[in-house]
């Protein structure tokens, strides 16, 4: 870091994104992207008239996209917030709902950005341990006196709470905001959007990056009580009101108009996930019951980092975390069946040499 960086950031450890190496051609199963291209309607939308308007600022209110999201999820337009990916919304949420008096609660093992945001804004936070099977106990978040943030399904474990369990947390924290990060909900978990109509302290955050094949488009949205949406907009309009470009907004609307395409893609991903899980179990792997577009797996025959490195040397990228409690595991993004068969083939090669 330079000598000019503010001292308040001198100890900040930034989030580490999944690696994007360019040294060879990889089967890329490390960043939870969709293996499917955006729908034909999306491709047509971003190649059409909107391109000719790039000399003009996009609509800062995102009204057309918000209208479509409200219609899709059965909520009012005043209940929808859009921004530059779900990371942006989480960032704004930590800014809006946490401070020196109001801390944050989140799982000890979860999306790494939660801790980064807490450190960035000097927020007191508490990391709640998972159970030995990596599950979350709702009661551990009761009466938090802090903003509660839970990824559901959780990352990198893939385990999900039920809507009823999330409701228990909401009831026990009536005076605090509860943020449910549903980045992976479309692959087999239950969404908590309906609870936003009952509880004024719930924010459900979603992304287009996974289940709508728009990781490169950077688009996210949140659904919540209108007062919470107003708070988020206060932060957004105090930083960068034009933070969603017009092509991304056009892509977002088009994807909502092609729901069947994405429903089929996500169904395929869930089926390939279960196929790959069963095949890895045949090879002696232990896996969680993931409801996301990835698997969390370990082998008693080879360590997590060793397996990750062996796959990488054979052209397959997965994600390994050095956290002591999960270092024996790797997170494997679900690609096409052909890609997963390559993973299995390379796994057989590796295990035969152990």
C-alpha positions in Angstrom: 0.0 0.0 0.0 1.2 3.5 -0.7 2.1 6.1 2.0 -0.9 8.1 0.9 -3.6 5.6 1.8 -5.7 6.7 4.7 -4.6 5.1 8.0 -8.1 3.8 8.6 -7.6 1.4 5.7 -4.1 0.4 6.4 -5.0 -3.0 7.9 -7.8 -3.7 5.4 -7.6 -7.1 3.7 -9.6 -7.0 0.4 -11.9 -9.7 -0.9 -10.1 -12.2 -3.2 -12.2 -13.0 -6.3 -11.9 -16.4 -7.9 -8.8 -16.6 -10.1 -9.0 -15.9 -13.8 -5.8 -17.4 -15.2 -4.9 -16.9 -18.9 -1.9 -19.2 -19.1 -3.9 -22.1 -20.7 -7.4 -23.2 -21.6 -9.3 -24.3 -18.5 -12.5 -26.1 -17.7 -13.6 -23.2 -15.4 -15.5 -24.5 -12.4 -14.3 -22.0 -9.8 -16.4 -18.8 -9.8 -20.0 -20.1 -9.9 -20.8 -18.6 -13.3 -23.5 -20.1 -15.5 -22.2 -22.4 -18.2 -25.1 -21.1 -20.4 -25.1 -18.1 -22.6 -27.7 -15.4 -22.0 -31.0 -16.0 -23.7 -31.5 -15.1 -27.4 -33.8 -12.3 -26.3 -31.0 -10.8 -24.1 -28.5 -11.0 -26.9 -30.9 -9.3 -29.3 -31.7 -6.6 -26.7 -28.1 -5.5 -26.2 -27.3 -5.7 -29.9 -30.2 -3.5 -30.8 -31.3 0.1 -30.5 -29.8 0.6 -27.1 -26.3 0.5 -28.4 -27.0 3.6 -30.5 -27.9 5.4 -27.3 -24.7 4.9 -25.5 -23.9 8.6 -25.9 -26.7 9.2 -23.4 -26.9 8.6 -19.7 -29.1 5.7 -18.6 -32.2 6.3 -16.6 -30.9 6.6 -13.0 -34.2 5.4 -11.6 -34.2 2.2 -13.8 -38.0 2.5 -13.9 -38.6 0.0 -16.8 -36.5 -2.7 -15.1 -38.1 -2.0 -11.7 -41.5 -2.3 -13.2 -40.7 -5.6 -14.7 -39.1 -7.0 -11.5 -42.1 -5.8 -9.5 -44.4 -7.6 -11.9 -42.3 -10.8 -11.9 -42.1 -11.0 -8.1 -45.6 -9.8 -7.2 -44.5 -6.7 -5.2 -44.9 -3.0 -5.6 -42.4 -0.9 -7.5 -41.6 0.9 -4.3 -40.4 -2.5 -2.9 -37.6 -3.0 -5.5 -34.1 -1.6 -5.6 -31.6 -2.2 -8.4 -27.9 -1.7 -8.5 -24.5 -2.8 -10.0 -24.5 -6.4 -8.9 -25.6 -7.8 -5.5 -22.2 -6.9 -4.1 -23.1 -3.3 -4.6 -26.4 -3.8 -2.7 -24.6 -5.5 0.2 -22.1 -2.7 0.3 -24.9 -0.1 0.5 -26.6 -2.2 3.1 -23.6 -2.2 5.4 -23.3 1.5 4.9 -27.0 2.2 5.5 -27.8 -0.2 8.4 -24.6 -0.6 10.4 -22.4 2.0 12.3 -20.4 2.3 15.5 -23.5 1.6 17.5 -25.2 -1.0 15.2 -22.9 -4.0 14.4 -23.3 -7.0 12.1 -23.9 -10.7 12.7 -23.0 -13.2 9.9 -21.9 -16.8 9.7 -18.2 -17.6 10.4 -18.0 -19.5 7.2 -19.9 -17.6 4.4 -19.4 -15.1 1.6 -16.1 -13.4 2.3 -17.3 -9.9 1.4 -19.3 -9.6 4.6 -16.3 -9.3 6.8 -14.5 -7.0 4.2 -17.5 -4.6 4.3 -17.6 -4.6 8.1 -13.8 -3.9 8.3 -14.1 -1.2 5.5 -16.7 0.7 7.5 -15.2 0.1 11.0 -18.3 -1.9 12.1 -18.2 -4.2 15.1 -19.2 -7.6 13.9 -19.6 -11.1 15.2 -19.0 -14.2 13.2 -21.4 -17.0 14.3 -19.9 -20.5 14.1 -21.6 -23.1 12.0 -22.6 -26.5 13.3 -20.2 -29.4 12.7 -22.2 -30.3 9.6 -21.9 -26.7 8.4 -25.6 -26.0 9.0 -26.9 -22.7 10.5 -29.0 -22.7 13.7 -31.5 -19.9 13.6 -31.5 -19.4 17.4 -27.9 -18.4 17.2 -29.1 -15.2 15.5 -32.0 -14.3 17.9 -31.9 -11.0 19.6 -28.7 -10.0 17.8 -29.0 -6.3 18.4 -27.2 -6.0 15.1 -27.9 -6.2 11.4 -28.1 -9.9 10.5 -26.6 -11.0 7.2 -27.1 -14.6 6.0 -26.4 -16.1 2.5 -29.2 -18.6 1.8 -28.1 -21.0 0.3 -24.9 -20.3 2.2 -21.5 -20.1 0.4 -19.4 -22.1 0.1 -21.4 -24.9 1.8 -24.5 -24.7 -0.4 -26.8 -25.4 2.6 -30.1 -23.6 2.9 -32.5 -22.5 5.6 -36.2 -22.9 5.1 -38.5 -19.9 4.9 -39.9 -20.9 8.3 -36.4 -20.8 9.8 -35.7 -17.4 8.3 -39.1 -16.2 9.7 -37.9 -17.3 13.2 -34.9 -15.0 12.8 -37.1 -12.1 11.6 -39.4 -12.5 14.6 -36.5 -12.5 17.0 -35.0 -9.3 15.5 -37.9 -7.0 15.0 -35.8 -3.9 15.7 -32.9 -4.9 13.4 -32.5 -5.4 9.7 -32.2 -8.9 8.5 -30.5 -9.3 5.1 -31.0 -12.6 3.2 -28.6 -13.0 0.4 -30.3 -15.2 -2.2 -27.6 -15.3 -4.9 -28.1 -19.0 -5.4 -31.8 -19.4 -4.5 -32.9 -20.4 -8.0 -31.1 -23.7 -8.0 -33.3 -25.5 -5.5 -33.8 -23.4 -2.3 -36.9 -21.4 -1.1 -37.0 -17.7 -1.7 -38.0 -15.4 1.2 -39.5 -12.7 -1.0 -43.0 -13.4 0.3 -41.8 -12.6 3.8 -41.1 -9.0 2.8 -44.8 -8.4 2.8 -45.1 -9.4 6.4 -41.9 -8.0 7.9 -40.6 -4.4 7.5 -37.0 -5.4 8.6 -36.3 -7.9 5.8 -34.1 -7.3 2.7 -33.9 -10.1 0.1 -30.9 -9.6 -2.2 -30.6 -11.3 -5.5 -28.3 -11.3 -8.5 -28.4 -11.8 -12.2 -24.9 -13.3 -12.2 -25.8 -16.9 -11.5 -29.2 -18.1 -12.6 -29.6 -15.5 -15.4 -26.2 -15.8 -17.0 -25.2 -12.2 -16.6 -22.1 -12.3 -14.4 -20.4 -10.0 -16.9 -23.4 -7.6 -16.9 -23.2 -6.7 -13.2 -26.8 -6.4 -12.2 -28.4 -7.1 -8.8 -31.7 -6.3 -7.1 -33.3 -6.3 -3.7 -36.9 -6.6 -2.5 -37.9 -5.1 0.8 -40.3 -2.7 2.6 -40.5 0.6 0.9 -38.8 2.4 3.8 -35.7 0.1 3.5 -35.7 0.7 -0.3 -35.8 4.4 0.3 -32.8 4.1 2.6 -30.8 2.1 0.0 -31.7 4.7 -2.6 -30.4 7.5 -0.3 -27.0 5.8 -0.3 -27.1 5.0 -4.0 -27.9 8.6 -5.0 -25.2 9.9 -2.6 -22.6 7.8 -4.4 -23.3 7.0 -8.1 -26.9 7.3 -9.4 -25.8 6.1 -12.9 -24.3 2.8 -11.7 -26.3 0.6 -14.1 -25.5 1.1 -17.7 -28.3 1.1 -20.3 -27.2 -2.2 -22.0 -27.3 -4.0 -18.7 -30.8 -2.7 -17.9 -32.0 -3.8 -21.3 -30.5 -7.2 -20.7 -32.2 -7.4 -17.3 -35.6 -6.7 -18.8 -35.1 -9.1 -21.6 -34.1 -11.9 -19.3 -37.3 -11.5 -17.3 -39.2 -11.8 -20.5 -37.5 -15.1 -21.3 -38.2 -16.9 -18.0 -38.7 -20.3 -19.5 -35.2 -20.3 -21.0 -33.6 -19.6 -17.6 -35.9 -22.0 -15.8 -34.7 -24.8 -18.2 -31.0 -23.8 -17.7 -31.4 -23.8 -13.9 -33.2 -27.2 -14.0 -30.3 -28.6 -16.1 -27.8 -27.2 -13.6 -29.6 -28.8 -10.6 -29.8 -32.2 -12.5 -26.1 -32.1 -13.4 -25.3 -31.1 -9.8 -27.0 -34.2 -8.5 -25.4 -36.4 -11.1 -21.9 -35.1 -10.3 -22.6 -35.4 -6.5 -23.6 -39.1 -7.0 -20.5 -39.8 -9.1 -18.2 -38.1 -6.6 -19.8 -40.1 -3.8 -19.0 -43.3 -5.7 -15.4 -42.2 -5.6 -15.5 -41.8 -1.8 -16.1 -38.1 -1.6 -18.2 -36.5 1.2 -20.5 -33.7 0.1 -23.0 -31.3 1.7 -26.6 -31.2 0.5 -26.0 -28.2 -1.8 -29.0 -26.3 -3.1 -26.7 -24.0 -5.1 -25.0 -24.2 -8.5 -21.9 -25.7 -6.9 -20.8 -28.6 -4.8 -18.8 -28.6 -1.6 -16.7 -31.7 -1.5 -13.8 -33.5 0.3 -12.0 -36.7 -0.2 -10.4 -38.9 2.5 -7.8 -39.9 -0.1 -6.4 -36.5 -0.9 -6.3 -33.1 0.8 -8.3 -30.1 -0.5 -5.4 -28.0 -1.6 -3.6 -31.0 -3.2 -6.8 -31.9 -5.1 -7.3 -28.4 -6.2 -3.7 -28.1 -7.5 -3.8 -31.5 -9.2 -7.0 -30.5 -11.0 -5.5 -27.2 -12.0 -2.4 -28.9 -13.5 -4.8 -30.9 -15.6 -6.8 -27.9 -16.9 -9.7 -27.9 -14.4 -10.2 -25.0 -12.1 -12.1 -25.3 -8.8 -12.0 -23.1 -5.7 -10.1 -23.9 -2.5 -10.2 -22.0 0.7 -7.4 -21.9 3.3 -9.7 -21.4 6.3 -8.7 -24.1 8.7 -12.2 -25.5 9.2 -12.8 -26.0 5.5 -9.3 -26.5 4.1 -10.1 -30.2 3.3 -12.9 -29.2 0.9 -13.1 -27.7 -2.5 -16.0 -25.8 -4.1 -16.9 -27.1 -7.5 -19.1 -24.9 -9.8 -21.6 -26.9 -11.8 -20.9 -26.6 -15.5 -22.3 -28.5 -18.4 -22.5 -32.3 -18.1 -19.6 -32.5 -20.5 -17.5 -30.3 -18.3 -18.4 -32.3 -15.2 -17.4 -35.5 -17.0 -14.0 -33.9 -17.6 -13.8 -33.2 -13.9 -14.7 -36.8 -13.1 -12.1 -38.1 -15.6 -9.4 -36.0 -14.1 -10.4 -36.9 -10.6 -10.0 -40.6 -11.5 -6.5 -39.9 -12.9 -5.6 -38.1 -9.7 -7.0 -40.7 -7.3 -5.2 -43.5 -9.2 -1.9 -41.8 -8.5 -2.6 -41.2 -4.8 
